[in-house]
Amino acid sequence: MNKLKWVSSLILTIGIVLTSYNIYPINLYVQSVGVLGWLITGILAKDNPLIFINSVGFVVLLSGIVYSWQNIGS
């Protein structure tokens, strides 16, 4: 589980860098993978606050991805 935490943290950090350079929507995809890793970590650890915050984060990022699909043709 420790490797999952580190890999997820690294992926989230890359997503944050992409966001700071406004590399959209790739940043959403990268951050979604990192958040999903932390969500899995929370589930495995039975850590409810970790599950909660990463579930919310994943839904928000997923909604941003869907939103980006709708604006491709615009």
BELWO-V159535 format. One record per run of one state. SS is the DSSP state (h for helix, s for strand, l for the rest). FROM is the first residue (numbers start at 1). LEN is the number of residues. If there is no record, write none. Layout:
BEGIN
SS_FROM_LEN / SS_FROM_LEN
END
This chain:
BEGIN
l_1_1 / h_2_19 / l_21_5 / h_26_20 / l_46_2 / h_48_23 / l_71_4
END
